Amino acid sequence: MASQNLALKKKFRRNVEEKLELAAAKNSALIVEWELSPQYDRVALVCGEERFSDQVVIHVATSVVRLLGVGKRMGIVDKDLSRVVVECYSTGSGHSLFAREYGVE
């Protein structure tokens, strides 16, 4: 049973990462790279400053939060996960262009 649970957790993580990969591919001028924390509580995006769009970042964040909510209800994500911080940093300078905290239900 434990190996099934571990396999399910790995598959879920791949699904979240694939969502971020797809968002980066569709918005390659905006999202240069991304990083998802092991605890799912932080998503860091490196964004092209010239093409920055908070609407796109908010859309990506909303999609990730929805997935995390499903994972939480299924017991795949830690039940104590209550928030995720989505940050977008500019290429080169590393200063934050966007930072927002989202609740995970």
FIKOLZA-1660 file (N, C-alpha, C; in steps of 0.1 Angstrom, whole numbers, plus 5000, padded with zeros to 4 digits):
% residues 105
   i   px   py   pz ch aa at
   1 5008 4988 5000  A  M  N
   1 5000 5000 5000  A  M CA
   1 5009 5013 5000  A  M  C
   2 5020 5013 5008  A  A  N
   2 5028 5024 5008  A  A CA
   2 5035 5027 4995  A  A  C
   3 5038 5017 4987  A  S  N
   3 5044 5019 4974  A  S CA
   3 5034 5025 4964  A  S  C
   4 5021 5021 4966  A  Q  N
   4 5011 5027 4957  A  Q CA
   4 5009 5042 4961  A  Q  C
   5 5009 5045 4974  A  N  N
   5 5008 5059 4978  A  N CA
   5 5020 5067 4973  A  N  C
   6 5032 5062 4974  A  L  N
   6 5044 5069 4969  A  L CA
   6 5043 5071 4954  A  L  C
   7 5038 5061 4946  A  A  N
   7 5037 5062 4932  A  A CA
   7 5026 5073 4928  A  A  C
   8 5016 5073 4936  A  L  N
   8 5005 5083 4934  A  L CA
   8 5010 5097 4937  A  L  C
   9 5018 5099 4947  A  K  N
   9 5024 5112 4950  A  K CA
   9 5034 5116 4939  A  K  C
  10 5042 5107 4934  A  K  N
  10 5051 5110 4923  A  K CA
  10 5043 5114 4911  A  K  C
  11 5033 5107 4908  A  K  N
  11 5025 5110 4896  A  K CA
  11 5018 5124 4897  A  K  C
  12 5013 5127 4909  A  F  N
  12 5007 5140 4912  A  F CA
  12 5017 5151 4910  A  F  C
  13 5029 5149 4915  A  R  N
  13 5039 5159 4914  A  R CA
  13 5043 5162 4899  A  R  C
  14 5044 5151 4892  A  R  N
  14 5046 5152 4877  A  R CA
  14 5035 5160 4870  A  R  C
  15 5022 5158 4875  A  N  N
  15 5011 5165 4869  A  N CA
  15 5012 5180 4872  A  N  C
  16 5016 5184 4884  A  V  N
  16 5018 5198 4887  A  V CA
  16 5029 5204 4879  A  V  C
  17 5040 5196 4878  A  E  N
  17 5052 5201 4871  A  E CA
  17 5048 5202 4856  A  E  C
  18 5041 5193 4850  A  E  N
  18 5037 5194 4836  A  E CA
  18 5028 5206 4834  A  E  C
  19 5019 5209 4844  A  K  N
  19 5011 5221 4842  A  K CA
  19 5020 5234 4841  A  K  C
  20 5031 5234 4850  A  L  N
  20 5040 5245 4849  A  L CA
  20 5048 5245 4836  A  L  C
  21 5052 5233 4831  A  E  N
  21 5059 5232 4819  A  E CA
  21 5051 5237 4807  A  E  C
  22 5038 5233 4807  A  L  N
  22 5029 5238 4797  A  L CA
  22 5027 5253 4797  A  L  C
  23 5025 5258 4809  A  A  N
  23 5024 5273 4810  A  A CA
  23 5036 5280 4805  A  A  C
  24 5048 5275 4808  A  A  N
  24 5061 5281 4804  A  A CA
  24 5062 5280 4788  A  A  C
  25 5058 5268 4783  A  A  N
  25 5059 5267 4768  A  A CA
  25 5049 5276 4761  A  A  C
  26 5037 5277 4766  A  K  N
  26 5027 5286 4760  A  K CA
  26 5031 5301 4761  A  K  C
  27 5038 5304 4772  A  N  N
  27 5042 5318 4775  A  N CA
  27 5057 5320 4776  A  N  C
  28 5064 5314 4766  A  S  N
  28 5079 5314 4766  A  S CA
  28 5085 5328 4767  A  S  C
  29 5079 5338 4762  A  A  N
  29 5084 5351 4763  A  A CA
  29 5083 5357 4777  A  A  C
  30 5073 5352 4785  A  L  N
  30 5071 5356 4798  A  L CA
  30 5078 5347 4809  A  L  C
  31 5075 5334 4808  A  I  N
  31 5081 5325 4818  A  I CA
  31 5093 5318 4813  A  I  C
  32 5105 5323 4818  A  V  N
  32 5118 5318 4813  A  V CA
  32 5121 5304 4820  A  V  C
  33 5118 5303 4832  A  E  N
  33 5120 5291 4840  A  E CA
  33 5111 5291 4852  A  E  C
  34 5110 5280 4859  A  W  N
  34 5102 5279 4871  A  W CA
  34 5108 5269 4881  A  W  C
  35 5103 5270 4893  A  E  N
  35 5107 5261 4904  A  E CA
  35 5096 5259 4913  A  E  C
  36 5093 5246 4916  A  L  N
  36 5083 5242 4926  A  L CA
  36 5089 5237 4938  A  L  C
  37 5086 5242 4950  A  S  N
  37 5092 5237 4962  A  S CA
  37 5088 5223 4965  A  S  C
  38 5096 5215 4972  A  P  N
  38 5092 5201 4975  A  P CA
  38 5079 5200 4983  A  P  C
  39 5076 5210 4991  A  Q  N
  39 5064 5210 5000  A  Q CA
  39 5052 5216 4993  A  Q  C
  40 5054 5220 4980  A  Y  N
  40 5043 5227 4972  A  Y CA
  40 5039 5240 4978  A  Y  C
  41 5046 5246 4987  A  D  N
  41 5042 5259 4993  A  D CA
  41 5048 5271 4986  A  D  C
  42 5056 5269 4975  A  R  N
  42 5061 5280 4968  A  R CA
  42 5064 5277 4953  A  R  C
  43 5060 5286 4945  A  V  N
  43 5063 5285 4930  A  V CA
  43 5070 5297 4927  A  V  C
  44 5082 5296 4922  A  A  N
  44 5091 5307 4918  A  A CA
  44 5092 5307 4903  A  A  C
  45 5088 5318 4896  A  L  N
  45 5089 5319 4882  A  L CA
  45 5100 5329 4879  A  L  C
  46 5108 5327 4869  A  V  N
  46 5117 5337 4863  A  V CA
  46 5110 5342 4851  A  V  C
  47 5107 5355 4851  A  C  N
  47 5099 5361 4840  A  C CA
  47 5107 5371 4833  A  C  C
  48 5105 5372 4820  A  G  N
  48 5110 5383 4812  A  G CA
  48 5104 5396 4815  A  G  C
  49 5111 5406 4819  A  E  N
  49 5106 5418 4824  A  E CA
  49 5098 5426 4813  A  E  C
  50 5103 5425 4801  A  E  N
  50 5097 5433 4790  A  E CA
  50 5083 5427 4786  A  E  C
  51 5081 5415 4789  A  R  N
  51 5068 5408 4786  A  R CA
  51 5060 5405 4798  A  R  C
  52 5062 5410 4809  A  F  N
  52 5055 5407 4821  A  F CA
  52 5040 5409 4820  A  F  C
  53 5033 5399 4825  A  S  N
  53 5018 5400 4825  A  S CA
  53 5013 5394 4838  A  S  C
  54 5008 5402 4847  A  D  N
  54 5003 5397 4859  A  D CA
  54 4991 5388 4857  A  D  C
  55 4983 5390 4846  A  Q  N
  55 4972 5382 4843  A  Q CA
  55 4976 5367 4840  A  Q  C
  56 4987 5366 4833  A  V  N
  56 4992 5352 4830  A  V CA
  56 4997 5346 4842  A  V  C
  57 5004 5353 4851  A  V  N
  57 5009 5347 4863  A  V CA
  57 4998 5343 4872  A  V  C
  58 4988 5351 4873  A  I  N
  58 4976 5348 4882  A  I CA
  58 4969 5336 4876  A  I  C
  59 4968 5335 4863  A  H  N
  59 4961 5323 4857  A  H CA
  59 4969 5310 4861  A  H  C
  60 4982 5311 4859  A  V  N
  60 4991 5299 4863  A  V CA
  60 4989 5296 4878  A  V  C
  61 4990 5306 4886  A  A  N
  61 4988 5304 4900  A  A CA
  61 4975 5298 4904  A  A  C
  62 4964 5302 4898  A  T  N
  62 4951 5297 4900  A  T CA
  62 4950 5282 4896  A  T  C
  63 4956 5279 4885  A  S  N
  63 4956 5265 4881  A  S CA
  63 4964 5256 4890  A  S  C
  64 4975 5261 4895  A  V  N
  64 4983 5253 4904  A  V CA
  64 4976 5251 4918  A  V  C
  65 4970 5262 4922  A  V  N
  65 4962 5261 4935  A  V CA
  65 4951 5251 4934  A  V  C
  66 4944 5251 4923  A  R  N
  66 4933 5242 4921  A  R CA
  66 4938 5227 4922  A  R  C
  67 4949 5225 4915  A  L  N
  67 4955 5211 4915  A  L CA
  67 4959 5208 4929  A  L  C
  68 4965 5217 4936  A  L  N
  68 4969 5214 4950  A  L CA
  68 4957 5211 4959  A  L  C
  69 4946 5218 4957  A  G  N
  69 4934 5216 4964  A  G CA
  69 4929 5202 4962  A  G  C
  70 4929 5197 4950  A  V  N
  70 4925 5183 4946  A  V CA
  70 4935 5173 4953  A  V  C
  71 4948 5176 4952  A  G  N
  71 4957 5167 4959  A  G CA
  71 4956 5167 4974  A  G  C
  72 4952 5178 4979  A  K  N
  72 4950 5178 4994  A  K CA
  72 4938 5170 4998  A  K  C
  73 4927 5172 4990  A  R  N
  73 4915 5164 4993  A  R CA
  73 4917 5149 4991  A  R  C
  74 4926 5145 4982  A  M  N
  74 4929 5131 4980  A  M CA
  74 4939 5125 4989  A  M  C
  75 4945 5134 4998  A  G  N
  75 4955 5129 5007  A  G CA
  75 4969 5128 5001  A  G  C
  76 4971 5133 4989  A  I  N
  76 4984 5132 4982  A  I CA
  76 4993 5144 4987  A  I  C
  77 4987 5155 4990  A  V  N
  77 4994 5167 4994  A  V CA
  77 4992 5168 5009  A  V  C
  78 5002 5173 5017  A  D  N
  78 5001 5174 5031  A  D CA
  78 4988 5182 5035  A  D  C
  79 4980 5176 5044  A  K  N
  79 4967 5182 5048  A  K CA
  79 4969 5196 5055  A  K  C
  80 4981 5199 5059  A  D  N
  80 4984 5211 5066  A  D CA
  80 4988 5222 5056  A  D  C
  81 4989 5219 5043  A  L  N
  81 4992 5229 5033  A  L CA
  81 4980 5239 5032  A  L  C
  82 4982 5251 5036  A  S  N
  82 4971 5260 5036  A  S CA
  82 4973 5272 5027  A  S  C
  83 4986 5274 5022  A  R  N
  83 4989 5285 5013  A  R CA
  83 5000 5281 5004  A  R  C
  84 5000 5288 4993  A  V  N
  84 5011 5287 4984  A  V CA
  84 5015 5301 4979  A  V  C
  85 5028 5304 4979  A  V  N
  85 5032 5317 4975  A  V CA
  85 5037 5316 4960  A  V  C
  86 5032 5324 4952  A  V  N
  86 5037 5325 4938  A  V CA
  86 5045 5338 4936  A  V  C
  87 5057 5336 4932  A  E  N
  87 5066 5348 4930  A  E CA
  87 5071 5348 4915  A  E  C
  88 5073 5359 4910  A  C  N
  88 5079 5361 4897  A  C CA
  88 5090 5370 4898  A  C  C
  89 5102 5366 4894  A  Y  N
  89 5114 5374 4894  A  Y CA
  89 5118 5377 4880  A  Y  C
  90 5124 5389 4879  A  S  N
  90 5129 5393 4866  A  S CA
  90 5142 5386 4863  A  S  C
  91 5144 5383 4850  A  T  N
  91 5157 5377 4846  A  T CA
  91 5168 5387 4849  A  T  C
  92 5180 5382 4851  A  G  N
  92 5191 5391 4853  A  G CA
  92 5192 5398 4867  A  G  C
  93 5183 5406 4871  A  S  N
  93 5184 5414 4883  A  S CA
  93 5179 5406 4895  A  S  C
  94 5170 5397 4893  A  G  N
  94 5165 5389 4904  A  G CA
  94 5155 5396 4913  A  G  C
  95 5151 5408 4910  A  H  N
  95 5141 5415 4919  A  H CA
  95 5127 5410 4915  A  H  C
  96 5119 5410 4925  A  S  N
  96 5105 5405 4924  A  S CA
  96 5096 5414 4916  A  S  C
  97 5090 5409 4906  A  L  N
  97 5080 5416 4898  A  L CA
  97 5066 5414 4904  A  L  C
  98 5064 5402 4910  A  F  N
  98 5051 5398 4914  A  F CA
  98 5053 5388 4926  A  F  C
  99 5045 5390 4936  A  A  N
  99 5045 5380 4947  A  A CA
  99 5031 5381 4953  A  A  C
 100 5025 5369 4954  A  R  N
 100 5011 5368 4960  A  R CA
 100 5010 5355 4967  A  R  C
 101 5002 5355 4978  A  E  N
 101 4999 5343 4985  A  E CA
 101 4985 5338 4982  A  E  C
 102 4983 5326 4980  A  Y  N
 102 4970 5320 4977  A  Y CA
 102 4967 5309 4987  A  Y  C
 103 4954 5309 4991  A  G  N
 103 4950 5299 5000  A  G CA
 103 4947 5286 4993  A  G  C
 104 4950 5275 4999  A  V  N
 104 4947 5261 4993  A  V CA
 104 4936 5255 5002  A  V  C
 105 4925 5251 4996  A  E  N
 105 4914 5245 5003  A  E CA
 105 4915 5230 5002  A  E  C
% end
